Amino acid sequence: MSYDIERIKKEKDGLDVLADIYLYAVLGESVEEDDIKRFQWYGLTQNKNASSLEFTLKIKLINALLTIEQLEMLCKISKEFAKNSLRFVSRQNIELDNIKIFDVPAIFNLLDSVKLNSIFANGHVPTNIMSCPINGYNPNQIDDVSELVEKLNEIFEGNKNFSNLPNELKILIDGCGCVKINCQDNDLFFKAIKSSNGKIQFEVTVGVKDTAVRIGYIAPSQVVPFAKAIAKIYRDFGNRTDENKSKLANLVADVGFNKFISLLQSELTFKIKDTVEFIDTKKAFDNYYGVFQSNKDNYSFVGFNLKNKDLKAQGLEKLYELMKEYNASKIKITPLEDIIVLDVPTKVAKDFENILKENF
């Protein structure tokens, strides 16, 4: 017997609930239970512990990146609408609590003004594409995958072709070789490698029964069509009768790995390579803590362990103030919800690291 979420999605796609969100906000009518489930497609999850109807809002950080302008806006939203709540959470996202439905349109508009959003932050969709937090700044990176991450997010985000998957689809693209493959947190992995002839390739693996199984190797230009093909197969053949068996890994296990590869190859216009001779690219970072030379001249990136991920507005505001003081303008969030400040002038980077340790 299909579980309740499949009925809810069949009756109305989660992507179509946006108009209802605005109506509930304006008219003040009671929110239907089924629509509360659909709100997830826009990052809103009901806070069951609240005395009245309140939501937690998950906001995606594309490429794990936040600019200083976005930091300032998040502080404003947290103070005005979320009772100062704010924390970094898994998969390079931010969450705010205590959100009232009548405030959601204003919050969405403010987020949009600084190019942030919560579309497909949750739900049975391809959620935020994870990436290496030092990619684009690491002098030893294999490939800068920032554009690939942006392109995949653009293709999936708000796309009705992928708004009704059997469950969440979690994808990671790593251009540095420094992100650990974790089958608990990701379903599909693209890792940049350099082949022996100097060309960039991507090793593709999929999680099966808590083990990363290699599918093969593809070119950078093939990453997007490959990911779309995976999402399409998962949409059409994934288990929709048992939530505990509805992940991509369950589909691969159920049909068998070889049959899954055959099915995948039939969706592609290029051949997946079985083997590639490549130059060994050992992981350069056991963690991201400390001062590191950036590939931008005269700049360093500074990583630090955020002991309390529940920063709240006050903590984020403090970080904002320190960044302004030290002429830094961008941060990235690591897979473990720690922080890397990307563009610190090298001459003050060590002092900046020390003051971050004192404050966080």
C-alpha positions as CSV (number, residue, x, y, z in Angstrom):
1,M,0.0,0.0,0.0
2,S,1.4,3.4,-0.9
3,Y,2.2,5.7,1.9
4,D,0.4,9.0,2.5
5,I,2.9,11.4,0.8
6,E,2.4,9.7,-2.6
7,R,-1.3,10.5,-2.4
8,I,-0.6,14.0,-1.4
9,K,1.9,14.5,-4.3
10,K,-0.6,12.9,-6.8
11,E,-3.4,15.2,-5.8
12,K,-1.3,18.3,-6.1
13,D,2.4,18.6,-6.9
14,G,4.5,20.1,-4.2
15,L,5.8,22.7,-6.6
16,D,2.2,24.0,-7.1
17,V,1.7,25.0,-3.5
18,L,3.4,28.4,-3.8
19,A,0.2,30.2,-4.7
20,D,-1.5,28.6,-1.6
21,I,1.3,29.8,0.6
22,Y,0.6,33.4,-0.5
23,L,-3.2,32.9,0.0
24,Y,-2.8,31.5,3.5
25,A,-0.5,34.4,4.3
26,V,-2.9,37.0,3.1
27,L,-6.3,35.5,4.1
28,G,-5.2,34.0,7.4
29,E,-7.2,30.8,6.8
30,S,-6.3,27.5,8.5
31,V,-3.6,25.6,6.6
32,E,-4.6,22.2,5.3
33,E,-2.5,19.3,6.6
34,D,-1.7,18.1,3.1
35,D,-0.5,21.6,2.1
36,I,1.8,21.6,5.2
37,K,3.5,18.6,3.7
38,R,3.8,20.3,0.3
39,F,5.3,23.4,1.9
40,Q,8.6,21.3,2.2
41,W,9.1,21.9,-1.5
42,Y,9.7,25.5,-0.6
43,G,11.9,24.7,2.5
44,L,9.1,25.0,5.1
45,T,8.7,22.3,7.7
46,Q,6.2,22.5,10.5
47,N,7.6,23.0,14.0
48,K,5.6,20.4,16.0
49,N,6.7,21.8,19.3
50,A,5.3,25.3,18.8
51,S,2.1,26.3,20.6
52,S,0.8,27.8,17.3
53,L,1.4,27.0,13.7
54,E,5.1,27.8,13.1
55,F,7.7,26.6,10.5
56,T,11.4,26.1,10.2
57,L,12.7,27.5,6.9
58,K,15.6,25.9,5.2
59,I,17.6,28.2,2.9
60,K,20.0,26.7,0.3
61,L,23.6,28.0,-0.1
62,I,24.5,27.4,-3.7
63,N,28.2,26.3,-3.9
64,A,28.1,26.5,-0.1
65,L,28.6,30.3,-0.5
66,L,27.4,33.4,1.4
67,T,28.4,36.9,0.5
68,I,28.7,39.6,3.1
69,E,25.5,41.2,1.7
70,Q,23.7,37.9,2.1
71,L,25.0,37.6,5.7
72,E,23.6,41.0,6.5
73,M,20.2,40.1,5.0
74,L,20.0,36.8,6.9
75,C,20.7,38.7,10.2
76,K,17.8,41.1,9.3
77,I,15.4,38.3,8.5
78,S,16.4,36.4,11.7
79,K,15.8,39.4,13.9
80,E,12.6,40.5,12.3
81,F,10.8,37.2,11.6
82,A,12.6,34.3,13.3
83,K,13.1,35.4,16.9
84,N,16.9,35.6,16.3
85,S,17.1,31.9,15.4
86,L,19.7,30.9,12.8
87,R,21.9,27.8,12.4
88,F,24.0,26.0,9.8
89,V,22.7,22.5,9.0
90,S,23.7,19.5,6.9
91,R,24.2,19.7,3.1
92,Q,25.4,23.4,3.3
93,N,22.1,24.9,4.2
94,I,20.8,27.4,6.8
95,E,17.7,27.1,8.9
96,L,15.5,29.7,10.7
97,D,12.8,28.8,13.2
98,N,9.6,30.4,14.5
99,I,8.4,31.4,11.0
100,K,4.8,32.5,10.8
101,I,2.9,31.8,7.6
102,F,1.9,35.5,7.2
103,D,5.5,36.5,7.2
104,V,6.6,34.1,4.5
105,P,6.0,36.3,1.4
106,A,8.1,39.1,2.9
107,I,10.9,36.6,3.8
108,F,10.8,35.2,0.3
109,N,11.1,38.7,-1.2
110,L,14.0,39.6,1.0
111,L,15.8,36.4,0.2
112,D,15.3,37.0,-3.5
113,S,16.7,40.5,-3.3
114,V,20.1,38.9,-2.4
115,K,19.8,35.9,-4.7
116,L,18.9,33.4,-2.0
117,N,15.9,31.0,-2.0
118,S,14.5,27.9,-0.4
119,I,13.0,26.3,-3.6
120,F,13.7,22.5,-3.4
121,A,15.5,22.8,-0.1
122,N,13.4,19.9,1.1
123,G,10.9,17.5,-0.5
124,H,11.1,14.6,-2.9
125,V,13.3,16.5,-5.3
126,P,17.0,16.9,-6.1
127,T,18.0,19.1,-3.2
128,N,20.9,21.5,-2.9
129,I,23.9,20.2,-4.8
130,M,26.8,19.9,-2.4
131,S,30.4,20.8,-3.3
132,C,33.9,21.1,-1.9
133,P,33.9,24.4,0.2
134,I,37.4,25.4,-1.0
135,N,36.8,24.8,-4.7
136,G,37.6,27.8,-6.7
137,Y,40.1,29.0,-4.1
138,N,42.3,25.8,-3.6
139,P,45.6,26.1,-5.5
140,N,45.7,22.3,-5.7
141,Q,42.2,21.7,-7.0
142,I,41.7,19.4,-9.9
143,D,38.9,21.4,-11.5
144,D,36.7,24.4,-10.5
145,V,33.2,22.9,-10.5
146,S,31.4,26.1,-9.4
147,E,29.7,26.5,-12.8
148,L,28.7,22.8,-12.9
149,V,27.1,23.1,-9.4
150,E,25.2,26.3,-10.4
151,K,24.1,24.7,-13.7
152,L,22.8,21.6,-12.0
153,N,20.9,23.6,-9.4
154,E,19.4,25.8,-12.1
155,I,18.3,22.8,-14.1
156,F,16.7,21.0,-11.2
157,E,15.4,23.9,-9.1
158,G,11.6,24.4,-9.6
159,N,11.6,22.0,-12.6
160,K,8.3,20.1,-12.7
161,N,10.0,17.2,-14.5
162,F,11.9,16.5,-11.2
163,S,9.4,17.7,-8.6
164,N,8.0,14.3,-7.8
165,L,10.7,11.8,-7.1
166,P,10.2,8.8,-4.8
167,N,12.3,10.6,-2.1
168,E,15.0,13.2,-1.8
169,L,17.9,12.9,-4.3
170,K,21.3,14.1,-2.8
171,I,24.1,14.9,-5.2
172,L,27.7,16.0,-4.5
173,I,30.3,17.4,-6.9
174,D,33.9,17.6,-5.7
175,G,36.6,19.4,-7.7
176,C,39.3,19.1,-5.1
177,G,39.3,15.5,-4.0
178,C,38.9,16.5,-0.4
179,V,35.3,15.7,0.4
180,K,34.8,12.3,2.0
181,I,32.2,10.1,0.2
182,N,29.4,9.5,2.8
183,C,26.6,7.2,1.6
184,Q,24.5,8.3,4.6
185,D,24.4,11.9,3.3
186,N,24.7,11.6,-0.5
187,D,23.2,9.4,-3.2
188,L,25.3,10.3,-6.2
189,F,28.9,11.5,-6.3
190,F,31.0,13.2,-9.0
191,K,34.7,13.5,-8.2
192,A,37.1,15.3,-10.5
193,I,40.3,13.5,-11.4
194,K,43.1,14.2,-13.8
195,S,43.7,11.5,-16.4
196,S,47.2,10.5,-17.4
197,N,46.9,12.5,-20.6
198,G,46.1,15.6,-18.5
199,K,42.4,15.8,-19.3
200,I,39.8,16.3,-16.5
201,Q,37.4,13.4,-16.0
202,F,34.8,12.7,-13.3
203,E,34.6,9.5,-11.4
204,V,31.0,8.8,-10.7
205,T,29.8,6.6,-7.8
206,V,26.5,5.8,-6.3
207,G,25.6,4.7,-2.8
208,V,24.4,1.1,-2.5
209,K,23.8,-0.5,0.9
210,D,26.0,2.1,2.6
211,T,28.8,1.4,0.1
212,A,30.0,3.7,-2.6
213,V,30.0,1.7,-5.9
214,R,31.8,3.2,-8.9
215,I,29.6,3.6,-12.1
216,G,32.4,4.8,-14.3
217,Y,34.1,7.9,-15.7
218,I,32.7,10.8,-17.7
219,A,33.8,14.1,-19.1
220,P,32.9,17.5,-17.4
221,S,30.5,18.3,-20.2
222,Q,28.6,15.0,-19.5
223,V,28.0,15.6,-15.8
224,V,24.7,17.6,-16.3
225,P,23.1,15.1,-18.7
226,F,24.3,12.2,-16.6
227,A,22.7,13.7,-13.4
228,K,19.4,14.4,-15.3
229,A,19.4,10.8,-16.6
230,I,19.8,9.4,-13.0
231,A,17.0,11.7,-11.7
232,K,14.7,10.5,-14.6
233,I,15.4,6.8,-13.9
234,Y,14.9,7.3,-10.2
235,R,11.6,9.2,-10.8
236,D,10.3,6.5,-13.2
237,F,11.4,3.3,-11.4
238,G,12.1,4.2,-7.8
239,N,10.0,2.5,-5.0
240,R,6.9,4.6,-4.1
241,T,5.2,2.0,-1.8
242,D,7.6,1.9,1.1
243,E,9.4,5.0,2.4
244,N,12.1,2.9,4.0
245,K,13.0,1.5,0.5
246,S,12.4,4.6,-1.6
247,K,16.0,5.9,-1.9
248,L,18.1,5.7,-5.1
249,A,20.3,3.2,-3.4
250,N,17.3,0.9,-2.9
251,L,16.5,1.1,-6.6
252,V,20.0,0.1,-7.6
253,A,20.0,-2.8,-5.1
254,D,16.5,-3.9,-6.2
255,V,17.1,-4.0,-10.0
256,G,20.8,-5.1,-9.7
257,F,23.8,-3.0,-10.5
258,N,24.4,-4.3,-14.0
259,K,20.8,-3.8,-15.0
260,F,20.8,-0.3,-13.5
261,I,23.9,0.5,-15.6
262,S,22.2,-0.8,-18.8
263,L,19.1,1.3,-18.0
264,L,21.3,4.3,-17.4
265,Q,23.3,3.8,-20.6
266,S,20.1,3.6,-22.6
267,E,19.2,7.2,-21.4
268,L,22.6,8.6,-22.5
269,T,24.0,9.7,-25.8
270,F,27.6,9.0,-24.7
271,K,29.4,5.9,-23.4
272,I,30.3,5.7,-19.8
273,K,34.0,4.8,-19.5
274,D,34.8,1.7,-17.4
275,T,38.4,2.6,-16.6
276,V,40.6,5.7,-16.8
277,E,44.3,5.9,-16.1
278,F,44.6,8.9,-13.8
279,I,47.1,10.7,-11.7
280,D,46.6,10.0,-8.0
281,T,45.1,13.0,-6.3
282,K,45.4,12.4,-2.6
283,K,43.2,14.4,-0.2
284,A,45.0,17.6,0.6
285,F,42.9,18.5,3.6
286,D,42.1,16.4,6.7
287,N,40.1,19.4,7.9
288,Y,39.7,23.0,6.8
289,Y,41.0,24.6,10.0
290,G,43.7,27.2,9.8
291,V,45.2,29.7,7.3
292,F,45.8,28.5,3.7
293,Q,47.1,30.3,0.7
294,S,44.4,31.0,-1.9
295,N,44.9,30.8,-5.6
296,K,44.0,34.5,-5.6
297,D,47.1,36.6,-5.3
298,N,47.7,38.2,-1.9
299,Y,44.7,36.5,-0.3
300,S,44.3,33.5,2.0
301,F,41.3,31.5,3.1
302,V,40.8,30.9,6.8
303,G,38.8,28.0,8.1
304,F,37.7,27.5,11.7
305,N,35.7,25.1,13.8
306,L,32.3,26.5,14.6
307,K,31.8,24.9,18.0
308,N,28.2,25.9,18.2
309,K,26.4,25.6,14.8
310,D,23.4,27.4,16.3
311,L,24.8,30.8,15.7
312,K,21.7,32.9,16.0
313,A,21.4,36.4,14.6
314,Q,23.9,37.7,17.1
315,G,26.6,35.2,16.1
316,L,26.2,35.8,12.4
317,E,26.2,39.6,13.0
318,K,29.5,39.3,14.9
319,L,31.0,37.3,12.0
320,Y,29.7,40.0,9.6
321,E,31.3,42.8,11.6
322,L,34.7,41.0,11.8
323,M,34.7,40.3,8.1
324,K,34.1,44.0,7.4
325,E,36.9,44.9,9.8
326,Y,39.3,42.6,8.0
327,N,38.1,43.4,4.5
328,A,36.7,39.9,3.7
329,S,33.5,39.5,1.8
330,K,32.7,35.8,1.3
331,I,32.3,32.6,3.4
332,K,31.7,29.0,2.6
333,I,30.1,26.3,4.7
334,T,31.9,22.9,5.0
335,P,30.1,19.5,4.9
336,L,30.4,19.5,8.8
337,E,28.9,23.0,9.1
338,D,32.1,24.8,9.9
339,I,33.1,28.1,8.2
340,I,35.8,29.1,5.7
341,V,36.3,32.8,5.1
342,L,37.5,32.9,1.5
343,D,39.1,36.2,0.7
344,V,41.1,37.4,3.7
345,P,44.2,39.6,2.8
346,T,47.2,37.4,3.6
347,K,48.9,40.1,5.6
348,V,46.2,40.0,8.3
349,A,45.0,36.4,7.9
350,K,46.7,35.0,11.0
351,D,45.4,37.8,13.2
352,F,41.9,37.2,11.7
353,E,42.2,33.5,12.5
354,N,43.1,34.2,16.1
355,I,40.1,36.6,16.6
356,L,37.7,34.1,15.1
357,K,38.9,31.5,17.6
358,E,38.3,33.9,20.4
359,N,34.8,34.7,19.3
360,F,33.6,31.3,18.0
